[in-house]
Amino acid sequence: MMMASRVSSTKIHRNIPSLFKSLNSSPSSYTSVSTSLNLTEKLDHDDELIKKKSTNESLSSSLSLEDGESLFSSVSSLQLLRSLVNLQMASFTPTVDFGTWVMKSRLMENMVSKKIVLGVVKHTFYEHFCAGENLEEASKTLQRMWDNGLKGILDYGLEDATDNMSCDRNLNEFLRTVESTKLLPPSSVSFACVKITAICPISLLKRVSDLLRWEHKDPSCRLQWKRDTLSVLSNSSPFYHTLERPEPLTEEEEQDLQKAHERLIKLSQKCLDINLPLLVDAEYTSVQPAIDYLTYSAMIKFNKDDNPIVYGTIQAYLKDAKERTIQATEAAKRMGITIGLKLVRGAYLSSETELASSLGYASPIHKSIQDTHSCYNECASYMIDKVLSRSAAVLLGTHNLESGKLAVAKAQALGIRKGNTKLQFAQLKGMAEGLSFGLRNAGFQVSKYLAYGPVEMVIPFLLRRAEENRGVLSASAIDRQLMREELLRRLKGGNLGN
Ligand SMILES: Cc1cc2nc3c(=O)[nH]c(=O)nc-3n(C[C@H](O)[C@H](O)[C@H](O)COP(=O)(O)OP(=O)(O)OC[C@H]3O[C@@H](n4cnc5c(N)ncnc54)[C@H](O)[C@@H]3O)c2cc1C
């Protein structure tokens, strides 16, 4: 049995570097991203050393992702089997294509067929990737995660809002979620989260984004309503959404914007009261400048005294991501506030590319996945440096093992304590379980994003997950391999009852 387990772990060990290579190799990785930006040569040199060191030493000395037995020690065999089956289905392209077609088909217009489809989804992908239909169910899932040593981030899957009434309704839902964390075990919840598109009408976010873009292009354009903020656009940001000078905001729009500020402030204040930091999600480029504007303005109010409460999100798949990360971080430093950023790769690849191409412009997304990986790792490295100098906090939201290992190696090399709450990791529920448990075993702060809400409401979220998991080189490929190996090990050892 021991022999079998040693053989299998060696096999995984051997396979992992080659999988990383195809997933993530880039000659430029970690050293050159933005030529227009001045990340010091020494940093690049340090990063290169760290990368070489971690690659040579099977990528990291303390983050062990090869041993399924220790990674999944807290997971029952039944849970493992269910996860494996769901991930296997989600990675099979024909299943995903068929599921996507069904979700968008007329079957969803007929009450009977819709009920059947939603029932099937609920007992497969939904149970795997989501935490429950309501706050009560989601809280139970969170407690189970906490028992396994992982923290939780409750994410209510709200729709984009179209008017003030739906914004107020959504705000109450967010406040209720934050309030509920008081009933959960202390420290089991790491962050609250909010979608600005749910608390500010989407049409207004587009108008404000247009005006911010125009202001960036034409400094003579004055936005009287604008509050203190950090910079939201850079010269490499996409400007094709705004080809003509936008009309100024009407009085009513200005009032609505004021209400949106107030909603975010109310939520941030609630978070500050219970000392629970708040993550603001990033969406699509047509509205992101307004989202960042509102977020940074709240950050200036709440991220004082070395205690970041409001976190914005940077999507590293965007060509301007690194420039904006550095600009915002430097501006925050000048203002004496601690910037908080969640760093993700980005979830709207197809829609961004389609929009840009329909307007006849190049995509705002990096030309290749390798460029996205490099950008992510460089932004992560930059932020970890800022954590060390106590001027920033970062949550690395990724399922990518190489990014996890590089960040761990850098944190170790700089001597950042593992319990430091200014450097945290998070994965979505049901994704990259091996990485989550590996980071937990290595002593880092790790959370799972727990999306919850009625099945029908979270369908767009599930479709994005299906997109991410398809194909042999998907984020879940290594998880599936580790889970198969671990189940086999337990079967051979006669301890499937674990
Ligand atoms: C905690 C957490 C919070 C999140 N919050 C947000 C959020 O606020 N906003 C948001 O948009 N997403 C969010 N996401 C989703 C996230 O963007 C996706 O899960 C992420 O892109 C998957 O990438 P990965 O880092 O896991 O790496 P991988 O799985 O290794 O990389 C896949 C990603 O690479 C990028 N990519 C793929 N192909 C190409 C290509 N040809 N060219 C360029 N880039 C490419 C895409 O971004 C794709 O998703 C969040 C995820 C987590 C874990």
Ligand as a Chemical Component Dictionary entry (heavy atoms), coordinates in Angstrom:
data_LIG
# 
_chem_comp.id                   LIG 
_chem_comp.type                 NON-POLYMER 
_chem_comp.pdbx_formal_charge   0 
_chem_comp.three_letter_code    LIG 
# 
loop_
_chem_comp_atom.comp_id 
_chem_comp_atom.atom_id 
_chem_comp_atom.alt_atom_id 
_chem_comp_atom.type_symbol 
_chem_comp_atom.charge 
_chem_comp_atom.model_Cartn_x 
_chem_comp_atom.model_Cartn_y 
_chem_comp_atom.model_Cartn_z 
_chem_comp_atom.pdbx_ordinal 
LIG C1  C1  C 0 -11.776 34.772 -4.527  1  
LIG C2  C2  C 0 -12.140 35.085 -5.941  2  
LIG C3  C3  C 0 -12.780 36.279 -6.228  3  
LIG C4  C4  C 0 -13.102 36.584 -7.552  4  
LIG N1  N1  N 0 -13.628 37.804 -7.864  5  
LIG C5  C5  C 0 -13.755 38.175 -9.158  6  
LIG C6  C6  C 0 -14.141 39.481 -9.515  7  
LIG O1  O1  O 0 -14.400 40.318 -8.659  8  
LIG N2  N2  N 0 -14.224 39.794 -10.837 9  
LIG C7  C7  C 0 -13.922 38.884 -11.829 10 
LIG O2  O2  O 0 -13.963 39.237 -13.016 11 
LIG N3  N3  N 0 -13.584 37.618 -11.508 12 
LIG C8  C8  C 0 -13.500 37.255 -10.221 13 
LIG N4  N4  N 0 -13.126 35.981 -9.901  14 
LIG C9  C9  C 0 -13.102 34.956 -10.948 15 
LIG C10 C10 C 0 -11.735 34.909 -11.540 16 
LIG O3  O3  O 0 -11.554 35.977 -12.436 17 
LIG C11 C11 C 0 -11.574 33.592 -12.289 18 
LIG O4  O4  O 0 -11.835 32.556 -11.384 19 
LIG C12 C12 C 0 -10.146 33.537 -12.739 20 
LIG O5  O5  O 0 -10.005 34.281 -13.900 21 
LIG C13 C13 C 0 -9.640  32.178 -12.966 22 
LIG O6  O6  O 0 -8.235  32.349 -13.075 23 
LIG P1  P1  P 0 -7.178  31.710 -12.112 24 
LIG O7  O7  O 0 -6.417  32.779 -11.421 25 
LIG O8  O8  O 0 -7.833  30.739 -11.256 26 
LIG O9  O9  O 0 -6.135  31.095 -13.153 27 
LIG P2  P2  P 0 -6.232  30.110 -14.377 28 
LIG O10 O10 O 0 -7.389  29.186 -14.233 29 
LIG O11 O11 O 0 -4.881  29.568 -14.551 30 
LIG O12 O12 O 0 -6.466  31.110 -15.590 31 
LIG C14 C14 C 0 -7.661  31.213 -16.317 32 
LIG C15 C15 C 0 -7.875  32.671 -16.608 33 
LIG O13 O13 O 0 -6.870  33.181 -17.492 34 
LIG C16 C16 C 0 -7.429  34.176 -18.320 35 
LIG N5  N5  N 0 -7.294  33.743 -19.729 36 
LIG C17 C17 C 0 -7.709  32.561 -20.253 37 
LIG N6  N6  N 0 -7.429  32.507 -21.572 38 
LIG C18 C18 C 0 -6.829  33.684 -21.878 39 
LIG C19 C19 C 0 -6.313  34.225 -23.076 40 
LIG N7  N7  N 0 -6.355  33.544 -24.229 41 
LIG N8  N8  N 0 -5.769  35.444 -23.052 42 
LIG C20 C20 C 0 -5.713  36.144 -21.898 43 
LIG N9  N9  N 0 -6.177  35.683 -20.708 44 
LIG C21 C21 C 0 -6.731  34.466 -20.710 45 
LIG C22 C22 C 0 -8.892  34.317 -17.935 46 
LIG O14 O14 O 0 -8.988  35.349 -17.006 47 
LIG C23 C23 C 0 -9.200  32.960 -17.305 48 
LIG O15 O15 O 0 -10.260 33.004 -16.400 49 
LIG C24 C24 C 0 -12.807 35.652 -8.590  50 
LIG C25 C25 C 0 -12.179 34.443 -8.283  51 
LIG C26 C26 C 0 -11.826 34.158 -6.986  52 
LIG C27 C27 C 0 -11.130 32.876 -6.703  53 
# 
loop_
_chem_comp_bond.comp_id 
_chem_comp_bond.atom_id_1 
_chem_comp_bond.atom_id_2 
_chem_comp_bond.value_order 
_chem_comp_bond.pdbx_ordinal 
LIG C1  C2  SING 1  
LIG C2  C3  SING 2  
LIG C2  C26 DOUB 3  
LIG C3  C4  DOUB 4  
LIG C4  N1  SING 5  
LIG C4  C24 SING 6  
LIG N1  C5  DOUB 7  
LIG C5  C6  SING 8  
LIG C5  C8  SING 9  
LIG C6  O1  DOUB 10 
LIG C6  N2  SING 11 
LIG N2  C7  SING 12 
LIG C7  O2  DOUB 13 
LIG C7  N3  SING 14 
LIG N3  C8  DOUB 15 
LIG C8  N4  SING 16 
LIG N4  C9  SING 17 
LIG N4  C24 SING 18 
LIG C9  C10 SING 19 
LIG C10 O3  SING 20 
LIG C10 C11 SING 21 
LIG C11 O4  SING 22 
LIG C11 C12 SING 23 
LIG C12 O5  SING 24 
LIG C12 C13 SING 25 
LIG C13 O6  SING 26 
LIG O6  P1  SING 27 
LIG P1  O7  DOUB 28 
LIG P1  O8  SING 29 
LIG P1  O9  SING 30 
LIG O9  P2  SING 31 
LIG P2  O10 DOUB 32 
LIG P2  O11 SING 33 
LIG P2  O12 SING 34 
LIG O12 C14 SING 35 
LIG C14 C15 SING 36 
LIG C15 O13 SING 37 
LIG C15 C23 SING 38 
LIG O13 C16 SING 39 
LIG C16 N5  SING 40 
LIG C16 C22 SING 41 
LIG N5  C17 SING 42 
LIG N5  C21 SING 43 
LIG C17 N6  DOUB 44 
LIG N6  C18 SING 45 
LIG C18 C19 SING 46 
LIG C18 C21 DOUB 47 
LIG C19 N7  SING 48 
LIG C19 N8  DOUB 49 
LIG N8  C20 SING 50 
LIG C20 N9  DOUB 51 
LIG N9  C21 SING 52 
LIG C22 O14 SING 53 
LIG C22 C23 SING 54 
LIG C23 O15 SING 55 
LIG C24 C25 DOUB 56 
LIG C25 C26 SING 57 
LIG C26 C27 SING 58 
# 
